[in-house]
Amino acid sequence: MLGIWLAVIVVAILAEIATQVQLVSVWAAIGGIAAIIADVCGADNTVQIIVFFAVTFATLALTRPLVRNLRKKLSNVPTNADMNIGKHGKVTKIVDKSAGIFRVSVSGDDWSAVTEDSTVPEIGDEVRVQRIEGVKLVVSVV
């Protein structure tokens, strides 16, 4: 069984590498290592298979929520545009008054903008960037 467990480990690691370390098969590799330990200790094939599945599912159950939380934190990486949040800008153009869309200049960059309550400030009014939704700034009049 040693050869089978080594093959399981290699296939699991290759699958992990092929998915760019998305943590889809690392638990099977850990289960394979536990099965090898059981094999070296003299356990029969049935016990090795039970150890493999028990360790694989236990590590999956224990670590998957932690990995999911870590992945959420890492995927929420700020962009350069996020540096504009909290900054002030000036209204430069009214695009569509009925839709509440206008243009603002923030740190020298031109942005499409809206307010939360769909009001349209006057050209030259100062605004503060609250957040970014897609390619539009959501601003408040200062």
TIVO-48621 format. One record per residue: x, y, z of N, C-alpha, C, CB in turn. Coordinates in nm, 4 decimals, decimal comma, always signed. Glycine has a CB too. Example, Ala and Ser with C-alpha at 12.3 -4.5 7.8 and 13.67 -1.06 7.14 Angstrom:
# residues 2
      n.c1      n.c2      n.c3     ca.c1     ca.c2     ca.c3      c.c1      c.c2      c.c3     cb.c1     cb.c2     cb.c3
   +1,3190   -0,5690   +0,7800   +1,2300   -0,4500   +0,7800   +1,3200   -0,3300   +0,7800   +1,1308   -0,4473   +0,9046
   +1,2850   -0,2250   +0,7080   +1,3670   -0,1060   +0,7140   +1,2900   +0,0030   +0,7870   +1,4084   -0,0598   +0,5725
***
This chain:
# residues 142
      n.c1      n.c2      n.c3     ca.c1     ca.c2     ca.c3      c.c1      c.c2      c.c3     cb.c1     cb.c2     cb.c3
   +0,0815   -0,1212   +0,0000   +0,0000   +0,0000   +0,0000   +0,0852   +0,1266   +0,0000   -0,0924   +0,0003   +0,1203
   +0,2113   +0,1152   +0,0383   +0,2985   +0,2324   +0,0439   +0,3017   +0,3052   -0,0903   +0,4405   +0,1912   +0,0848
   +0,3115   +0,2307   -0,1999   +0,3145   +0,2897   -0,3339   +0,1847   +0,3625   -0,3669   +0,3408   +0,1820   -0,4380
   +0,0730   +0,3058   -0,3239   -0,0566   +0,3701   -0,3490   -0,0653   +0,5022   -0,2750   -0,1727   +0,2780   -0,3069
   -0,0224   +0,5022   -0,1483   -0,0306   +0,6260   -0,0694   +0,0640   +0,7325   -0,1242   +0,0021   +0,5978   +0,0785
   +0,1822   +0,6908   -0,1710   +0,2738   +0,7871   -0,2332   +0,2110   +0,8459   -0,3601   +0,4096   +0,7195   -0,2666
   +0,1431   +0,7606   -0,4378   +0,0762   +0,8092   -0,5587   -0,0358   +0,9063   -0,5237   +0,0205   +0,6920   -0,6400
   -0,1119   +0,8766   -0,4182   -0,2193   +0,9660   -0,3747   -0,1610   +1,1020   -0,3362   -0,2973   +0,9044   -0,2553
   -0,0512   +1,1004   -0,2634   +0,0129   +1,2260   -0,2208   +0,0606   +1,3055   -0,3418   +0,1319   +1,1973   -0,1259
   +0,1283   +1,2386   -0,4350   +0,1805   +1,3071   -0,5535   +0,0662   +1,3655   -0,6367   +0,2648   +1,2103   -0,6393
   -0,0395   +1,2872   -0,6599   -0,1535   +1,3356   -0,7384   -0,2197   +1,4541   -0,6679   -0,2566   +1,2219   -0,7609
   -0,2356   +1,4468   -0,5360   -0,2970   +1,5564   -0,4610   -0,2125   +1,6833   -0,4705   -0,3159   +1,5165   -0,3139
   -0,0823   +1,6681   -0,4591   +0,0060   +1,7850   -0,4679   +0,0044   +1,8436   -0,6094   +0,1504   +1,7468   -0,4276
   +0,0058   +1,7574   -0,7109   -0,0005   +1,8072   -0,8486   -0,1335   +1,8771   -0,8758   +0,0197   +1,6920   -0,9483
   -0,2415   +1,8228   -0,8221   -0,3723   +1,8883   -0,8380   -0,3721   +2,0239   -0,7688   -0,4857   +1,7996   -0,7809
   -0,3089   +2,0320   -0,6538   -0,2997   +2,1592   -0,5810   -0,2210   +2,2614   -0,6625   -0,2333   +2,1385   -0,4428
   -0,1113   +2,2169   -0,7205   -0,0296   +2,3064   -0,8026   -0,1064   +2,3488   -0,9270   +0,1028   +2,2384   -0,8423
   -0,1782   +2,2542   -0,9890   -0,2542   +2,2852   -1,1112   -0,3652   +2,3859   -1,0850   -0,3137   +2,1576   -1,1703
   -0,4188   +2,3892   -0,9642   -0,5245   +2,4853   -0,9310   -0,4680   +2,6123   -0,8691   -0,6252   +2,4222   -0,8358
   -0,3384   +2,6317   -0,8828   -0,2687   +2,7497   -0,8320   -0,2905   +2,7678   -0,6825   -0,3147   +2,8742   -0,9063
   -0,2738   +2,6606   -0,6100   -0,2837   +2,6560   -0,4646   -0,4165   +2,7164   -0,4173   -0,1651   +2,7303   -0,4006
   -0,5251   +2,6606   -0,4681   -0,6588   +2,7020   -0,4255   -0,7077   +2,6180   -0,3075   -0,7576   +2,6911   -0,5422
   -0,6220   +2,5347   -0,2553   -0,6513   +2,4484   -0,1404   -0,7713   +2,3577   -0,1669   -0,6771   +2,5333   -0,0158
   -0,7598   +2,2808   -0,2763   -0,8660   +2,1868   -0,3099   -0,8287   +2,0425   -0,2796   -0,9017   +2,2000   -0,4552
   -0,6999   +2,0131   -0,2715   -0,6601   +1,8734   -0,2520   -0,5508   +1,8545   -0,1479   -0,6140   +1,8158   -0,3819
   -0,5114   +1,9590   -0,0818   -0,4038   +1,9472   +0,0161   -0,4421   +1,8519   +0,1291   -0,3685   +2,0846   +0,0729
   -0,5709   +1,8433   +0,1586   -0,6159   +1,7564   +0,2675   -0,5964   +1,6096   +0,2333   -0,7624   +1,7831   +0,2995
   -0,6106   +1,5745   +0,1057   -0,5859   +1,4366   +0,0631   -0,4375   +1,4021   +0,0776   -0,6319   +1,4157   -0,0832
   -0,3504   +1,4985   +0,0525   -0,2071   +1,4747   +0,0714   -0,1752   +1,4498   +0,2185   -0,1254   +1,5940   +0,0189
   -0,2387   +1,5270   +0,3064   -0,2181   +1,5065   +0,4508   -0,2736   +1,3709   +0,4935   -0,2855   +1,6200   +0,5327
   -0,3890   +1,3327   +0,4409   -0,4450   +1,2010   +0,4691   -0,3550   +1,0899   +0,4188   -0,5823   +1,1879   +0,4069
   -0,2929   +1,1115   +0,3028   -0,1976   +1,0133   +0,2488   -0,0764   +0,9969   +0,3382   -0,1527   +1,0543   +0,1096
   -0,0281   +1,1049   +0,3938   +0,0862   +1,0974   +0,4871   +0,0469   +1,0188   +0,6115   +0,1349   +1,2399   +0,5270
   -0,0736   +1,0440   +0,6628   -0,1212   +0,9687   +0,7799   -0,1355   +0,8209   +0,7474   -0,2556   +1,0246   +0,8294
   -0,1818   +0,7886   +0,6265   -0,1948   +0,6483   +0,5861   -0,0580   +0,5819   +0,5739   -0,2704   +0,6375   +0,4530
   +0,0421   +0,6554   +0,5268   +0,1785   +0,5999   +0,5201   +0,2286   +0,5698   +0,6604   +0,2755   +0,6982   +0,4482
   +0,2024   +0,6602   +0,7533   +0,2435   +0,6363   +0,8928   +0,1755   +0,5110   +0,9460   +0,2092   +0,7585   +0,9827
   +0,0458   +0,4948   +0,9152   -0,0259   +0,3738   +0,9586   +0,0345   +0,2498   +0,8940   -0,1761   +0,3839   +0,9238
   +0,0730   +0,2586   +0,7675   +0,1349   +0,1464   +0,6971   +0,2682   +0,1093   +0,7605   +0,1547   +0,1804   +0,5491
   +0,3492   +0,2096   +0,7900   +0,4807   +0,1850   +0,8517   +0,4636   +0,1229   +0,9901   +0,5622   +0,3167   +0,8619
   +0,3580   +0,1591   +1,0594   +0,3317   +0,1035   +1,1930   +0,2713   -0,0372   +1,1867   +0,2377   +0,1959   +1,2703
   +0,2465   -0,0868   +1,0664   +0,1990   -0,2238   +1,0525   +0,0487   -0,2399   +1,0456   +0,2491   -0,3032   +1,1641
   -0,0261   -0,1339   +1,0260   -0,1719   -0,1441   +1,0180   -0,2110   -0,2124   +0,8876   -0,2382   -0,0040   +1,0284
   -0,3205   -0,2883   +0,8915   -0,3655   -0,3552   +0,7683   -0,4305   -0,2537   +0,6747   -0,4653   -0,4703   +0,8009
   -0,4628   -0,2991   +0,5529   -0,5126   -0,2094   +0,4490   -0,6412   -0,1384   +0,4890   -0,5353   -0,2862   +0,3219
   -0,7316   -0,2071   +0,5542   -0,8589   -0,1477   +0,5952   -0,8357   -0,0317   +0,6916   -0,9493   -0,2537   +0,6606
   -0,7476   -0,0519   +0,7879   -0,7161   +0,0535   +0,8846   -0,6499   +0,1713   +0,8140   -0,6244   -0,0006   +0,9967
   -0,5629   +0,1448   +0,7199   -0,4959   +0,2524   +0,6460   -0,5981   +0,3370   +0,5695   -0,3909   +0,1939   +0,5483
   -0,6943   +0,2693   +0,5062   -0,7977   +0,3416   +0,4319   -0,8822   +0,4249   +0,5269   -0,8869   +0,2439   +0,3528
   -0,9171   +0,3693   +0,6410   -0,9950   +0,4434   +0,7405   -0,9159   +0,5644   +0,7904   -1,0334   +0,3515   +0,8592
   -0,7876   +0,5446   +0,8179   -0,7016   +0,6552   +0,8635   -0,6951   +0,7634   +0,7558   -0,5580   +0,6038   +0,8976
   -0,6775   +0,7211   +0,6309   -0,6708   +0,8182   +0,5211   -0,7954   +0,9061   +0,5171   -0,6535   +0,7460   +0,3869
   -0,9133   +0,8425   +0,5129   -1,0368   +0,9205   +0,5036   -1,0634   +1,0010   +0,6306   -1,1547   +0,8284   +0,4755
   -1,0339   +0,9448   +0,7460   -1,0583   +1,0163   +0,8715   -0,9719   +1,1421   +0,8807   -1,0307   +0,9244   +0,9916
   -0,8443   +1,1281   +0,8493   -0,7533   +1,2436   +0,8568   -0,7864   +1,3451   +0,7474   -0,6057   +1,1978   +0,8441
   -0,8172   +1,2977   +0,6274   -0,8523   +1,3885   +0,5175   -0,9742   +1,4726   +0,5540   -0,8794   +1,3092   +0,3879
   -1,0808   +1,4068   +0,5990   -1,2033   +1,4819   +0,6321   -1,1866   +1,5661   +0,7583   -1,3209   +1,3857   +0,6500
   -1,1081   +1,5185   +0,8550   -1,0863   +1,5969   +0,9769   -1,0084   +1,7251   +0,9456   -1,0105   +1,5127   +1,0824
   -0,9022   +1,7139   +0,8658   -0,8256   +1,8346   +0,8324   -0,9086   +1,9301   +0,7464   -0,6952   +1,7969   +0,7590
   -0,9895   +1,8740   +0,6580   -1,0788   +1,9577   +0,5771   -1,1769   +2,0325   +0,6664   -1,1553   +1,8720   +0,4740
   -1,2407   +1,9610   +0,7577   -1,3408   +2,0224   +0,8463   -1,2786   +2,1261   +0,9396   -1,4111   +1,9148   +0,9290
   -1,1577   +2,1009   +0,9863   -1,0945   +2,1921   +1,0817   -1,0327   +2,3151   +1,0163   -0,9889   +2,1190   +1,1587
   -0,9835   +2,3011   +0,8953   -0,9093   +2,4120   +0,8356   -0,9867   +2,4891   +0,7297   -0,7837   +2,3606   +0,7757
   -1,0870   +2,4303   +0,6695   -1,1586   +2,4985   +0,5607   -1,2205   +2,6315   +0,6039   -1,2672   +2,4080   +0,5064
   -1,2870   +2,6402   +0,7206   -1,3395   +2,7718   +0,7610   -1,2293   +2,8764   +0,7795   -1,4185   +2,7583   +0,8905
   -1,1150   +2,8352   +0,8309   -1,0038   +2,9297   +0,8482   -0,9521   +2,9762   +0,7130   -0,8895   +2,8655   +0,9294
   -0,9401   +2,8834   +0,6203   -0,8914   +2,9171   +0,4867   -0,9907   +3,0091   +0,4168   -0,8680   +2,7893   +0,4029
   -1,1194   +2,9831   +0,4309   -1,2213   +3,0666   +0,3677   -1,2128   +3,2101   +0,4199   -1,3621   +3,0086   +0,3930
   -1,1964   +3,2257   +0,5517   -1,1844   +3,3601   +0,6099   -1,0589   +3,4299   +0,5615   -1,1838   +3,3527   +0,7623
   -0,9485   +3,3556   +0,5550   -0,8227   +3,4133   +0,5075   -0,8352   +3,4549   +0,3624   -0,7072   +3,3136   +0,5243
   -0,8990   +3,3734   +0,2815   -0,9153   +3,4053   +0,1404   -0,9998   +3,5304   +0,1226   -0,9784   +3,2880   +0,0662
   -1,1044   +3,5475   +0,2044   -1,1877   +3,6680   +0,1975   -1,1040   +3,7917   +0,2280   -1,3065   +3,6581   +0,2959
   -1,0216   +3,7822   +0,3319   -0,9388   +3,8967   +0,3697   -0,8392   +3,9299   +0,2600   -0,8651   +3,8689   +0,5009
   -0,7806   +3,8273   +0,1986   -0,6806   +3,8512   +0,0951   -0,7436   +3,9004   -0,0348   -0,6013   +3,7246   +0,0691
   -0,8670   +3,8603   -0,0634   -0,9301   +3,9029   -0,1873   -0,9842   +4,0446   -0,1789   -1,0411   +3,8083   -0,2235
   -0,9871   +4,1023   -0,0634   -1,0378   +4,2372   -0,0439   -0,9218   +4,3359   -0,0388   -1,1222   +4,2458   +0,0847
   -0,8293   +4,3215   -0,1346   -0,7105   +4,4052   -0,1389   -0,7471   +4,5410   -0,1990   -0,5973   +4,3367   -0,2208
   -0,7128   +4,6489   -0,1306   -0,7453   +4,7811   -0,1842   -0,6699   +4,8087   -0,3138   -0,7135   +4,8894   -0,0813
   -0,7310   +4,8869   -0,3997   -0,6673   +4,9282   -0,5249   -0,6217   +5,0725   -0,5122   -0,7643   +4,9115   -0,6455
   -0,5543   +5,1197   -0,6149   -0,5119   +5,2599   -0,6135   -0,6321   +5,3531   -0,6076   -0,4270   +5,2915   -0,7372
   -0,7412   +5,3138   -0,6714   -0,8611   +5,3976   -0,6698   -0,9155   +5,4124   -0,5283   -0,9688   +5,3389   -0,7616
   -0,9000   +5,3093   -0,4437   -0,9488   +5,3159   -0,3066   -0,8792   +5,4252   -0,2258   -0,9300   +5,1821   -0,2386
   -0,7644   +5,4701   -0,2724   -0,6942   +5,5768   -0,2014   -0,7712   +5,7083   -0,2081   -0,5540   +5,5954   -0,2590
   -0,8688   +5,7166   -0,2983   -0,9486   +5,8390   -0,3107   -1,0584   +5,8487   -0,2055   -1,0102   +5,8463   -0,4484
   -1,0900   +5,7380   -0,1400   -1,1965   +5,7401   -0,0395   -1,1556   +5,8338   +0,0742   -1,2255   +5,5961   +0,0148
   -1,2460   +5,9254   +0,1064   -1,2200   +6,0245   +0,2106   -1,1621   +6,1545   +0,1573   -1,1268   +5,9673   +0,3124
   -1,1156   +6,1549   +0,0332   -1,0588   +6,2768   -0,0251   -1,1689   +6,3692   -0,0750   -0,9630   +6,2421   -0,1400
   -1,1300   +6,4946   -0,0923   -1,2224   +6,5958   -0,1417   -1,1961   +6,6194   -0,2898   -1,2086   +6,7279   -0,0615
   -1,3016   +6,6588   -0,3597   -1,2908   +6,6912   -0,5007   -1,3881   +6,8013   -0,5358   -1,3159   +6,5680   -0,5871
   -1,3874   +6,8405   -0,6623   -1,4764   +6,9468   -0,7105   -1,5602   +6,8938   -0,8255   -1,3954   +7,0719   -0,7552
   -1,6868   +6,9358   -0,8269   -1,7777   +6,9016   -0,9362   -1,7335   +6,9807   -1,0590   -1,9282   +6,9326   -0,8988
   -1,7128   +6,9111   -1,1709   -1,6643   +6,9773   -1,2931   -1,7680   +6,9835   -1,4036   -1,5425   +6,9064   -1,3445
   -1,8664   +6,8910   -1,4007   -1,9639   +6,8871   -1,5098   -2,0874   +6,8106   -1,4646   -1,9028   +6,8220   -1,6369
   -2,2035   +6,8554   -1,5076   -2,3283   +6,7830   -1,4835   -2,3535   +6,6982   -1,6083   -2,4502   +6,8820   -1,4532
   -2,3584   +6,5673   -1,5931   -2,3766   +6,4774   -1,7071   -2,5244   +6,4538   -1,7336   -2,3051   +6,3438   -1,6825
   -2,5978   +6,4124   -1,6320   -2,7407   +6,3829   -1,6468   -2,8092   +6,4187   -1,5155   -2,7654   +6,2318   -1,6845
   -2,8681   +6,5377   -1,5136   -2,9293   +6,5871   -1,3896   -3,0427   +6,4963   -1,3429   -2,9818   +6,7294   -1,4094
   -3,1229   +6,4440   -1,4362   -3,2359   +6,3590   -1,3970   -3,1895   +6,2256   -1,3386   -3,3269   +6,3339   -1,5172
   -3,0747   +6,1741   -1,3831   -3,0206   +6,0482   -1,3295   -2,9278   +6,0736   -1,2115   -2,9455   +5,9712   -1,4390
   -2,8966   +6,1999   -1,1852   -2,8103   +6,2344   -1,0725   -2,6636   +6,2058   -1,0969   -2,8544   +6,1607   -0,9515
   -2,6215   +6,2068   -1,2238   -2,4824   +6,1753   -1,2587   -2,4079   +6,3032   -1,2944   -2,4762   +6,0746   -1,3765
   -2,2885   +6,3167   -1,2394   -2,2049   +6,4329   -1,2665   -2,0598   +6,3893   -1,2639   -2,2309   +6,5467   -1,1637
   -1,9703   +6,4795   -1,3014   -1,8261   +6,4503   -1,3039   -1,7587   +6,5289   -1,1930   -1,7629   +6,4854   -1,4429
   -1,6585   +6,4652   -1,1319   -1,5796   +6,5325   -1,0293   -1,4317   +6,5110   -1,0572   -1,6168   +6,4812   -0,8880
   -1,3531   +6,6041   -1,0093   -1,2085   +6,5916   -1,0174   -1,1567   +6,5671   -0,8749   -1,1429   +6,7201   -1,0821
   -1,0891   +6,4536   -0,8575   -1,0315   +6,4179   -0,7279   -0,8842   +6,3856   -0,7502   -1,1073   +6,2964   -0,6621
   -0,7975   +6,4587   -0,6856   -0,6519   +6,4395   -0,6984   -0,6072   +6,4428   -0,8443   -0,6101   +6,3063   -0,6347
   -0,6702   +6,5288   -0,9227   -0,6316   +6,5433   -1,0622   -0,6941   +6,4411   -1,1555   -0,4851   +6,5350   -1,0733
   -0,7700   +6,3462   -1,1039   -0,8359   +6,2458   -1,1874   -0,9834   +6,2796   -1,2028   -0,8189   +6,1047   -1,1272
   -1,0360   +6,2554   -1,3235   -1,1761   +6,2826   -1,3535   -1,2577   +6,1559   -1,3317   -1,1930   +6,3346   -1,4986
   -1,3669   +6,1671   -1,2545   -1,4514   +6,0532   -1,2206   -1,5976   +6,0849   -1,2471   -1,4318   +6,0134   -1,0744
   -1,6720   +5,9808   -1,2803   -1,8172   +5,9910   -1,2814   -1,8609   +5,9742   -1,1361   -1,8846   +5,8826   -1,3774
   -1,9636   +6,0488   -1,0949   -2,0026   +6,0448   -0,9544   -2,1530   +6,0575   -0,9380   -1,9326   +6,1550   -0,8771
   -2,1989   +6,0096   -0,8234   -2,3385   +6,0228   -0,7811   -2,3375   +6,0501   -0,6312   -2,4232   +5,8934   -0,8159
   -2,4493   +6,1002   -0,5818   -2,4663   +6,1123   -0,4370   -2,5617   +6,0015   -0,3930   -2,5209   +6,2551   -0,3963
   -2,5599   +5,9693   -0,2644   -2,6469   +5,8629   -0,2141   -2,7941   +5,8970   -0,2300   -2,6166   +5,8352   -0,0683
   -2,8273   +6,0238   -0,2170   -2,9684   +6,0628   -0,2269   -3,0052   +6,1150   -0,3666   -3,0000   +6,1695   -0,1225
   -2,9190   +6,0947   -0,4645   -2,9402   +6,1328   -0,6056   -2,9520   +6,2825   -0,6292   -3,0637   +6,0666   -0,6571
   -2,9116   +6,3632   -0,5311   -2,9099   +6,5075   -0,5548   -2,7887   +6,5408   -0,6406   -2,9069   +6,5873   -0,4202
   -2,7997   +6,6477   -0,7168   -2,6899   +6,6892   -0,8036   -2,6362   +6,8225   -0,7539   -2,7362   +6,6997   -0,9522
   -2,5112   +6,8252   -0,7088   -2,4536   +6,9529   -0,6650   -2,4257   +7,0437   -0,7847   -2,3236   +6,9289   -0,5851
   -2,3933   +7,1658   -0,7574   -2,3629   +7,2630   -0,8623   -2,2163   +7,2469   -0,9051   -2,3907   +7,4091   -0,8128
   -2,1887   +7,2914   -1,0272   -2,0494   +7,2909   -1,0752   -1,9661   +7,3781   -0,9821   -2,0395   +7,3424   -1,2237
   -1,8526   +7,3280   -0,9407   -1,7634   +7,3991   -0,8498   -1,7821   +7,3614   -0,7040   -1,7829   +7,5457   -0,8650
   -1,8932   +7,2911   -0,6710   -1,9152   +7,2484   -0,5321   -1,8093   +7,1464   -0,4904   -2,0570   +7,1882   -0,5151
   -1,7730   +7,1533   -0,3634   -1,6770   +7,0579   -0,3090   -1,7508   +6,9355   -0,2581   -1,5930   +7,1219   -0,1959
   -1,6958   +6,8177   -0,2893   -1,7555   +6,6912   -0,2464   -1,6500   +6,6062   -0,1773   -1,8167   +6,6150   -0,3668
   -1,6979   +6,5110   -0,0976   -1,6090   +6,4167   -0,0293   -1,6443   +6,2765   -0,0766   -1,6213   +6,4285   +0,1270
   -1,5429   +6,1983   -0,1142   -1,5638   +6,0625   -0,1643   -1,5983   +5,9704   -0,0473   -1,4378   +6,0109   -0,2399
   -1,7156   +5,9065   -0,0561   -1,7600   +5,8128   +0,0476   -1,7155   +5,6696   +0,0153   -1,9134   +5,8185   +0,0626
   -1,7350   +5,6298   -0,1095   -1,6968   +5,4947   -0,1522   -1,6940   +5,4901   -0,3047   -1,7957   +5,3873   -0,0952
   -1,6509   +5,3758   -0,3565   -1,6475   +5,3548   -0,5004   -1,7381   +5,2362   -0,5320   -1,5010   +5,3303   -0,5516
   -1,8275   +5,2552   -0,6274   -1,9157   +5,1481   -0,6735   -1,8926   +5,1305   -0,8229   -2,0669   +5,1798   -0,6425
   -1,8241   +5,0244   -0,8581   -1,7880   +5,0029   -0,9979   -1,6915   +5,1099   -1,0442   -1,9127   +5,0018   -1,0869
   -1,7345   +5,1913   -1,1409   -1,6481   +5,2983   -1,1911   -1,6972   +5,4358   -1,1503   -1,6382   +5,2909   -1,3416
   -1,7915   +5,4400   -1,0565   -1,8457   +5,5678   -1,0085   -1,8094   +5,5915   -0,8641   -1,9970   +5,5718   -1,0249
   -1,7854   +5,7168   -0,8339   -1,7672   +5,7564   -0,6946   -1,9024   +5,7892   -0,6349   -1,6709   +5,8771   -0,6825
   -1,9212   +5,7480   -0,5114   -2,0378   +5,7926   -0,4365   -1,9847   +5,8985   -0,3424   -2,1109   +5,6735   -0,3590
   -2,0387   +6,0211   -0,3550   -1,9848   +6,1352   -0,2822   -2,0925   +6,2016   -0,1979   -1,9237   +6,2363   -0,3790
   -2,0464   +6,2853   -0,1078   -2,1378   +6,3714   -0,0311   -2,0875   +6,5150   -0,0492   -2,1437   +6,3299   +0,1240
   -2,1811   +6,6072   -0,0515   -2,1469   +6,7482   -0,0665   -2,0921   +6,7984   +0,0654   -2,2699   +6,8323   -0,1115
   -1,9805   +6,8701   +0,0580   -1,9162   +6,9214   +0,1793   -1,9752   +7,0558   +0,2159   -1,7638   +6,9334   +0,1604
***
